[in-house]
Amino acid sequence: MGSDVPKQYLAVAGKPMLGHVLDTFASTPAIAHTFVVVGEEDGYIDALVTARHNVTVLRVGGASRQISVLHGLRAMREAVADDDCVLVHDAARPGLTPALVEKLIHAVQDDEVGGLLAMPVVDTLKRANGATRVATTVSRDGLWQAQTPQMFGYALLRRALSQARDVTDEASAIEALNLHPKLVEGSARNFKITLPDDYALAELLLKGLA
């Protein structure tokens, strides 16, 4: 993003990205508690969290999403039971709403594996060759773009992440156990802010202008 401030603390529509996420979870009655995993030297989180958010800050973040989530799960061990449901969300998705969280929980709470918000792929997909030219068109049939939150039982998710190798989301770790997470249709507004153009779109959405 070309900023000296960590992405999750950049202001979008007058509030840090992470602030939007914390407000969403605080406004979702089904969420019992929120844990925020940050790096040990994070100097921003304390000023952001309020009593309203019902948050515990865990300064155990690692070099990757997998490591950070696993460390977070270990750190919250005494606060949860093995069969409690855990939702993992990316702070760079400030467009999440309580309705989307409730939709995921309702769809997955009785599922024996768990699941995630995702969007069916609608664009035509091209695989490039080494010269940045089209090598082939990839069928989009059955393809979904993963979002977060991703929701799984505490013990299952911890085991999956402990055993997985180099996965980029929680569902991939569950899949490595030969299990099949449930796909729950999310929303285009719940996109991940990665590039400056994403930031501009999020600003419009969260201000109600798009």
VOBA-1610 file (N, C-alpha, C; in pm, whole numbers, padded with zeros to 5 digits, always signed):
BEGIN
Met+00082-00121+00000Met+00000+00000+00000Met+00085+00127+00000Gly+00216+00114+00017Gly+00303+00230+00014Gly+00286+00322+00132Ser+00252+00266+00249Ser+00230+00347+00369Ser+00323+00303+00480Asp+00361+00398+00566Asp+00443+00364+00682Asp+00360+00300+00792Val+00228+00318+00785Val+00138+00261+00884Val+00095+00123+00837Pro+00097+00022+00925Pro+00049-00111+00884Pro-00090-00103+00823Lys-00113-00182+00718Lys-00235-00171+00639Lys-00362-00173+00724Gln-00367-00262+00823Gln-00490-00278+00901Gln-00525-00156+00985Tyr-00430-00062+00998Tyr-00456+00059+01075Tyr-00479+00182+00988Leu-00472+00166+00857Leu-00503+00278+00768Leu-00650+00316+00782Ala-00678+00444+00786Ala-00815+00491+00800Ala-00891+00475+00669Val-01008+00414+00678Val-01099+00401+00565Val-01234+00455+00611Ala-01285+00553+00539Ala-01412+00616+00578Ala-01406+00664+00723Gly-01293+00722+00760Gly-01281+00785+00890Gly-01248+00693+01007Lys-01215+00566+00978Lys-01189+00471+01086Lys-01086+00369+01037Pro-00993+00325+01123Pro-00898+00222+01080Pro-00970+00097+01032Met-00912+00030+00934Met-00972-00094+00882Met-01009-00189+00995Leu-00915-00211+01085Leu-00940-00302+01195Leu-01053-00253+01284Gly-01069-00123+01295Gly-01179-00068+01373Gly-01315-00107+01316His-01327-00106+01185His-01452-00149+01121His-01481-00295+01155Val-01377-00378+01150Val-01395-00521+01179Val-01436-00543+01324Leu-01369-00475+01416Leu-01402-00490+01558Leu-01544-00445+01587Asp-01586-00337+01523Asp-01724-00290+01540Asp-01824-00394+01489Thr-01790-00459+01378Thr-01879-00561+01322Thr-01897-00677+01418Phe-01788-00728+01471Phe-01799-00841+01564Phe-01868-00800+01694Ala-01843-00677+01739Ala-01908-00630+01861Ala-02059-00615+01841Ser-02102-00596+01717Ser-02244-00579+01686Ser-02312-00709+01648Thr-02241-00821+01659Thr-02296-00952+01624Thr-02320-01031+01752Pro-02446-01046+01795Pro-02475-01110+01924Pro-02419-01252+01938Ala-02406-01324+01828Ala-02359-01463+01836Ala-02211-01473+01871Ile-02136-01364+01860Ile-01993-01366+01890Ile-01973-01347+02039Ala-01915-01446+02105Ala-01896-01438+02250Ala-01776-01352+02287His-01671-01357+02209His-01550-01281+02240His-01465-01270+02115Thr-01386-01163+02108Thr-01297-01142+01994Thr-01153-01139+02042Phe-01067-01213+01974Phe-00923-01211+01999Phe-00855-01148+01879Val-00767-01054+01904Val-00692-00991+01796Val-00546-01032+01808Val-00495-01095+01703Val-00356-01139+01703Val-00271-01033+01632Val-00173-00980+01703Val-00082-00879+01647Val+00061-00918+01679Gly+00155-00848+01617Gly+00296-00872+01646Gly+00333-00820+01784Glu+00441-00871+01836Glu+00483-00835+01971Glu+00510-00686+01986Glu+00559-00624+01879Glu+00597-00483+01885Glu+00489-00389+01832Asp+00368-00439+01811Asp+00260-00356+01757Asp+00234-00237+01849Gly+00244-00117+01793Gly+00226+00003+01873Gly+00096+00076+01847Tyr+00003+00013+01776Tyr-00120+00079+01736Tyr-00245+00023+01803Ile-00245-00104+01837Ile-00367-00172+01877Ile-00427-00117+02005Asp-00345-00080+02102Asp-00398-00038+02232Asp-00486+00085+02222Ala-00454+00174+02129Ala-00532+00296+02113Ala-00663+00271+02040Leu-00672+00156+01976Leu-00790+00127+01893Leu-00898+00051+01970Val-00857-00041+02054Val-00952-00129+02123Val-01019-00055+02239Thr-01150-00070+02249Thr-01225-00012+02360Thr-01299-00124+02434Ala-01352-00091+02551Ala-01426-00190+02630Ala-01546-00243+02553Arg-01604-00160+02468Arg-01721-00200+02389Arg-01690-00319+02299His-01566-00329+02256His-01530-00433+02160His-01521-00572+02222Asn-01506-00583+02354Asn-01494-00713+02419Asn-01381-00795+02355Val-01261-00736+02358Val-01147-00790+02285Val-01034-00826+02381Thr-00965-00935+02349Thr-00838-00968+02411Thr-00730-00959+02304Val-00627-00881+02331Val-00516-00866+02236Val-00411-00971+02267Leu-00373-01046+02164Leu-00271-01151+02176Leu-00150-01110+02094Arg-00041-01079+02161Arg+00080-01033+02091Arg+00169-01152+02055Val+00115-01238+01971Val+00184-01362+01936Val+00193-01382+01785Gly+00171-01277+01709Gly+00171-01288+01564Gly+00305-01335+01510Gly+00301-01410+01400Gly+00422-01463+01338Gly+00444-01413+01198Ala+00527-01483+01124Ala+00568-01439+00991Ala+00466-01469+00883Ser+00364-01548+00913Ser+00264-01582+00813Ser+00128-01589+00879Arg+00025-01592+00797Arg-00111-01606+00849Arg-00125-01738+00926Gln-00074-01846+00869Gln-00087-01976+00934Gln-00025-01974+01073Ile+00096-01921+01084Ile+00164-01918+01213Ile+00092-01827+01311Ser+00046-01711+01264Ser-00023-01618+01352Ser-00152-01677+01408Val-00230-01742+01321Val-00355-01801+01367Val-00328-01916+01463Leu-00230-01998+01432Leu-00197-02110+01520Leu-00150-02061+01656His-00063-01961+01658His-00018-01904+01785His-00136-01844+01862Gly-00228-01779+01789Gly-00345-01723+01855Gly-00432-01831+01917Leu-00452-01940+01846Leu-00532-02051+01899Leu-00469-02108+02025Arg-00339-02123+02024Arg-00270-02175+02142Arg-00283-02078+02260Ala-00273-01949+02232Ala-00278-01849+02340Ala-00417-01839+02403Met-00522-01872+02328Met-00659-01862+02380Met-00710-01994+02436Arg-00623-02092+02449Arg-00663-02227+02490Arg-00750-02229+02615Glu-00715-02154+02719Glu-00788-02161+02845Glu-00926-02097+02837Ala-00952-02021+02731Ala-01080-01950+02720Ala-01183-02025+02637Val-01144-02135+02574Val-01235-02204+02483Val-01237-02354+02508Ala-01346-02417+02467Ala-01357-02562+02470Ala-01322-02618+02333Asp-01291-02747+02326Asp-01250-02808+02200Asp-01355-02793+02091Asp-01483-02799+02129Asp-01588-02794+02028Asp-01646-02654+02008Asp-01588-02552+02072Asp-01631-02416+02045Asp-01597-02378+01901Cys-01684-02300+01840Cys-01660-02254+01703Cys-01573-02128+01703Val-01473-02128+01618Val-01382-02015+01604Val-01395-01959+01463Leu-01413-01829+01453Leu-01418-01762+01322Leu-01289-01683+01304Val-01217-01708+01195Val-01093-01637+01166Val-01121-01537+01055His-01088-01408+01083His-01115-01304+00984His-00990-01221+00959Asp-00977-01175+00836Asp-00866-01090+00794Asp-00903-00944+00817Ala-00820-00874+00894Ala-00848-00734+00925Ala-00850-00645+00801Ala-00794-00692+00691Ala-00793-00613+00568Ala-00921-00630+00488Arg-01026-00686+00551Arg-01158-00696+00488Arg-01259-00617+00574Pro-01252-00483+00568Pro-01338-00401+00653Pro-01484-00396+00608Gly-01515-00453+00491Gly-01652-00450+00441Gly-01741-00557+00500Leu-01688-00638+00590Leu-01769-00740+00657Leu-01883-00674+00735Thr-01999-00741+00737Thr-02115-00690+00810Thr-02164-00795+00910Pro-02237-00751+01014Pro-02297-00849+01105Pro-02385-00950+01034Ala-02456-00907+00930Ala-02544-00998+00856Ala-02464-01110+00791Leu-02347-01079+00737Leu-02263-01182+00676Leu-02209-01278+00781Val-02171-01225+00896Val-02123-01312+01004Val-02234-01407+01048Glu-02353-01352+01067Glu-02467-01434+01109Glu-02501-01539+01003Lys-02491-01501+00876Lys-02519-01594+00768Lys-02425-01713+00773Leu-02296-01686+00793Leu-02198-01793+00801Leu-02226-01883+00921Ile-02250-01823+01036Ile-02274-01902+01157Ile-02397-01990+01140His-02504-01933+01087His-02628-02009+01069His-02607-02127+00975Ala-02528-02107+00870Ala-02508-02211+00769Ala-02413-02320+00814Val-02323-02289+00905Val-02213-02380+00936Val-02219-02438+01077Gln-02296-02378+01166Gln-02288-02416+01308Gln-02316-02564+01335Asp-02395-02627+01252Asp-02424-02770+01271Asp-02349-02860+01173Asp-02258-02801+01096Asp-02182-02878+00998Asp-02067-02949+01068Glu-02044-03074+01035Glu-01941-03153+01105Glu-01799-03111+01069Val-01783-03035+00961Val-01649-02990+00921Val-01630-02842+00953Gly-01721-02758+00906Gly-01706-02613+00915Gly-01715-02553+00776Gly-01687-02426+00765Gly-01698-02364+00633Gly-01648-02222+00630Leu-01673-02156+00518Leu-01619-02024+00495Leu-01709-01944+00402Leu-01700-01812+00414Leu-01763-01727+00315Leu-01678-01731+00187Ala-01744-01728+00073Ala-01675-01733-00055Ala-01769-01682-00162Met-01711-01647-00278Met-01790-01597-00390Met-01765-01683-00514Pro-01872-01725-00584Pro-01852-01797-00710Pro-01775-01710-00810Val-01681-01770-00881Val-01604-01696-00981Val-01692-01674-01104Val-01703-01549-01147Val-01789-01517-01262Val-01710-01468-01383Asp-01585-01427-01363Asp-01504-01379-01474Asp-01441-01495-01551Thr-01409-01470-01677Thr-01333-01567-01755Thr-01189-01567-01705Leu-01135-01686-01684Leu-01001-01698-01626Leu-00900-01740-01732Lys-00785-01676-01730Lys-00676-01707-01824Lys-00552-01748-01746Arg-00485-01853-01792Arg-00355-01890-01736Arg-00247-01835-01827Ala-00151-01760-01769Ala-00048-01696-01850Ala+00072-01787-01870Asn+00145-01762-01979Asn+00273-01829-01998Asn+00383-01738-01943Gly+00507-01776-01961Gly+00617-01699-01906Gly+00635-01563-01970Ala+00572-01538-02083Ala+00587-01411-02154Ala+00466-01322-02132Thr+00389-01348-02031Thr+00268-01272-01998Thr+00171-01272-02114Arg+00159-01386-02179Arg+00058-01407-02282Arg-00031-01522-02238Val-00148-01529-02295Val-00242-01634-02257Val-00191-01770-02303Ala-00180-01862-02206Ala-00145-02000-02240Ala-00271-02083-02262Thr-00372-02056-02179Thr-00497-02130-02192Thr-00607-02060-02113Thr-00730-02090-02149Thr-00845-02044-02071Thr-00881-02151-01970Val-00900-02109-01846Val-00929-02201-01737Val-01080-02202-01712Ser-01138-02318-01706Ser-01281-02327-01678Ser-01311-02272-01539Arg-01415-02189-01529Arg-01453-02135-01399Arg-01561-02221-01333Asp-01601-02328-01396Asp-01704-02415-01339Asp-01659-02469-01203Gly-01739-02446-01104Gly-01710-02496-00970Gly-01606-02417-00894Leu-01556-02306-00950Leu-01454-02228-00881Leu-01516-02120-00793Trp-01462-02106-00673Trp-01506-02004-00578Trp-01384-01927-00528Gln-01404-01800-00498Gln-01298-01717-00441Gln-01319-01710-00290Ala-01221-01760-00215Ala-01235-01766-00070Ala-01234-01628-00007Gln-01318-01610+00094Gln-01319-01490+00176Gln-01299-01532+00321Thr-01315-01438+00410Thr-01322-01467+00553Thr-01442-01390+00609Pro-01495-01432+00723Pro-01444-01532+00815Pro-01451-01674+00761Gln-01363-01757+00822Gln-01367-01901+00802Gln-01390-01962+00939Met-01485-02055+00949Met-01535-02101+01079Met-01518-02251+01096Phe-01448-02289+01204Phe-01424-02430+01233Phe-01421-02451+01384Gly-01437-02575+01426Gly-01423-02607+01566Gly-01280-02582+01612Tyr-01266-02538+01738Tyr-01134-02501+01789Tyr-01032-02615+01775Ala-01064-02732+01827Ala-00968-02842+01828Ala-00932-02886+01687Leu-01032-02893+01598Leu-01007-02934+01461Leu-00916-02835+01390Leu-00944-02707+01405Leu-00864-02606+01337Leu-00722-02605+01390Arg-00707-02617+01520Arg-00571-02617+01577Arg-00492-02737+01525Arg-00555-02853+01520Arg-00485-02972+01468Arg-00448-02954+01322Ala-00542-02901+01244Ala-00517-02883+01101Ala-00400-02788+01075Leu-00398-02676+01145Leu-00291-02578+01124Leu-00158-02629+01177Ser-00161-02712+01280Ser-00037-02769+01334Ser+00027-02866+01236Gln-00055-02936+01158Gln-00005-03038+01068Gln+00019-02988+00926Ala-00047-02878+00888Ala-00041-02830+00750Ala+00096-02770+00717Arg+00126-02764+00588Arg+00250-02704+00541Arg+00221-02594+00441Asp+00254-02472+00479Asp+00248-02357+00388Asp+00111-02338+00326Val+00007-02330+00408Val-00126-02300+00357Val-00153-02151+00372Thr-00240-02100+00286Thr-00268-01957+00287Thr-00401-01921+00351Asp-00481-02022+00386Asp-00601-01996+00463Asp-00636-02119+00547Glu-00731-02101+00638Glu-00765-02208+00731Glu-00833-02324+00659Ala-00917-02293+00561Ala-00986-02398+00486Ala-00886-02493+00419Ser-00775-02439+00369Ser-00675-02523+00305Ser-00615-02622+00403Ala-00596-02578+00527Ala-00543-02669+00630Ala-00644-02780+00661Ile-00771-02744+00666Ile-00876-02844+00689Ile-00882-02942+00571Glu-00868-02890+00450Glu-00869-02975+00331Glu-00754-03076+00333Ala-00641-03036+00392Ala-00525-03125+00399Ala-00553-03246+00488Leu-00658-03239+00570Leu-00700-03353+00650Leu-00800-03440+00575Asn-00817-03411+00445Asn-00913-03481+00360Asn-01057-03455+00402Leu-01081-03333+00451Leu-01216-03289+00486Leu-01258-03181+00387His-01388-03154+00381His-01441-03065+00278His-01526-02954+00341Pro-01466-02836+00364Pro-01540-02725+00423Pro-01659-02682+00336Lys-01760-02631+00402Lys-01881-02584+00333Lys-01860-02443+00280Leu-01903-02420+00156Leu-01896-02287+00095Leu-02026-02214+00120Val-02016-02093+00176Val-02132-02009+00204Val-02115-01880+00126Glu-02209-01849+00039Glu-02192-01732-00047Glu-02184-01604+00035Gly-02078-01530+00013Gly-02054-01406+00085Gly-02105-01286+00009Ser-02021-01182+00000Ser-02062-01058-00067Ser-01941-00995-00132Ala-01964-00928-00244Ala-01856-00858-00313Ala-01797-00747-00227Arg-01876-00694-00132Arg-01825-00585-00048Arg-01721-00636+00053Asn-01715-00767+00073Asn-01623-00825+00171Asn-01490-00861+00104Phe-01438-00770+00023Phe-01314-00798-00048Phe-01193-00757+00037Lys-01078-00812+00002Lys-00955-00783+00074Lys-00884-00663+00014Ile-00847-00568+00097Ile-00775-00450+00050Ile-00627-00487+00037Thr-00580-00484-00086Thr-00441-00520-00114Thr-00368-00408-00187Leu-00436-00345-00283Leu-00376-00242-00367Leu-00444-00107-00343Pro-00379+00003-00382Pro-00439+00135-00363Pro-00579+00148-00423Asp-00605+00086-00537Asp-00739+00093-00596Asp-00842+00024-00506Asp-00802-00082-00437Asp-00893-00148-00343Asp-00930-00053-00230Tyr-00833+00021-00184Tyr-00855+00117-00076Tyr-00957+00221-00118Ala-00943+00271-00239Ala-01036+00374-00288Ala-01178+00320-00297Leu-01195+00195-00343Leu-01327+00135-00353Leu-01387+00113-00214Ala-01304+00066-00120Ala-01352+00045+00017Ala-01401+00176+00079Glu-01330+00282+00050Glu-01370+00414+00101Glu-01510+00449+00053Leu-01538+00426-00074Leu-01670+00455-00129Leu-01778+00366-00069Leu-01747+00236-00056Leu-01845+00142-00002Leu-01881+00173+00142Leu-01781+00199+00223Leu-01805+00221+00364Leu-01867+00357+00393Lys-01857+00447+00296Lys-01926+00576+00306Lys-02065+00571+00243Gly-02100+00454+00189Gly-02231+00437+00126Gly-02244+00504-00007Leu-02130+00524-00076Leu-02132+00595-00203Leu-02118+00501-00322Ala-02111+00371-00295Ala-02095+00274-00406Ala-02172+00147-00373
//
